Amino acid sequence: MTETYFEFGTPADRWDRAERELRTLLAADPVESYATLLLGRTLERQGRNDEARPYLRMAAAMSGDFAELGPSAAAR
C-alpha cells in the first residue's frame, strides 16, 4: 500500500498532474471536447468552481449536451 501511495502521490498531487496534462493536451488541440470536460471536472473536484465553469460550458457546447452541465457550470 505504501509503495502505491508513493508511486502515485497524494490526491492533491494527482489532481495537479491531471490538470497539467489536460492543459498540455488543450494547448495542442483546443477543440478536444473530452479533455475540456475532464479539465472542468478536475477543477470542480478541487473546489475551484469558478475556474471549472468555462471549461464545463465549452465542453457542453462542443458536445451539444447542455443537460450534462454540472452545478458549477449552471451557476452564474
C-alpha positions in Angstrom: 0.0 0.0 0.0 2.8 2.4 0.9 4.5 1.8 -2.4 1.3 2.6 -4.3 0.9 5.8 -2.3 4.4 7.0 -3.1 4.2 5.9 -6.7 1.1 7.9 -7.4 1.5 10.6 -4.8 -1.1 12.3 -2.7 -4.6 13.0 -4.0 -3.6 16.7 -4.4 -0.6 15.6 -6.5 -2.8 13.6 -8.7 -5.2 16.5 -9.3 -2.2 18.7 -10.1 -0.8 16.2 -12.5 -4.1 15.7 -14.2 -4.6 19.4 -14.6 -1.1 19.9 -16.1 -1.5 17.1 -18.6 -5.0 18.2 -19.6 -3.8 21.8 -20.1 -0.9 20.5 -22.2 -3.4 18.5 -24.4 -5.7 21.5 -24.8 -2.7 23.7 -25.7 -2.0 21.3 -28.6 -5.7 20.8 -29.5 -8.0 23.4 -28.1 -11.1 21.8 -29.6 -10.6 18.4 -27.8 -14.0 18.3 -26.1 -13.3 15.3 -23.8 -10.1 17.0 -22.4 -12.1 20.2 -22.0 -14.7 18.3 -20.0 -12.1 16.5 -17.9 -10.3 19.7 -17.1 -13.5 21.2 -16.0 -14.3 18.2 -13.8 -10.8 18.1 -12.4 -11.0 21.8 -11.3 -14.5 21.2 -10.0 -13.4 18.3 -7.8 -10.8 20.5 -6.3 -13.5 23.0 -5.3 -12.3 25.5 -8.0 -15.8 26.0 -9.4 -15.2 29.5 -10.9 -12.3 28.1 -12.9 -14.2 25.0 -13.9 -17.3 26.8 -15.2 -15.9 28.0 -18.5 -14.5 24.6 -19.4 -17.7 22.8 -18.5 -19.7 25.2 -20.6 -17.3 24.8 -23.5 -17.5 21.0 -23.3 -21.3 21.1 -23.2 -21.4 23.4 -26.2 -18.9 21.3 -28.1 -21.0 18.1 -27.5 -24.4 19.8 -27.8 -25.4 18.2 -24.5 -26.3 21.0 -22.1 -28.1 18.6 -19.8 -24.6 17.3 -18.8 -23.7 20.6 -17.2 -22.9 20.1 -13.6 -23.7 22.5 -10.7 -20.6 24.6 -11.3 -21.4 25.3 -15.0 -25.0 26.1 -14.3 -24.3 28.8 -11.7 -23.6 32.3 -12.9 
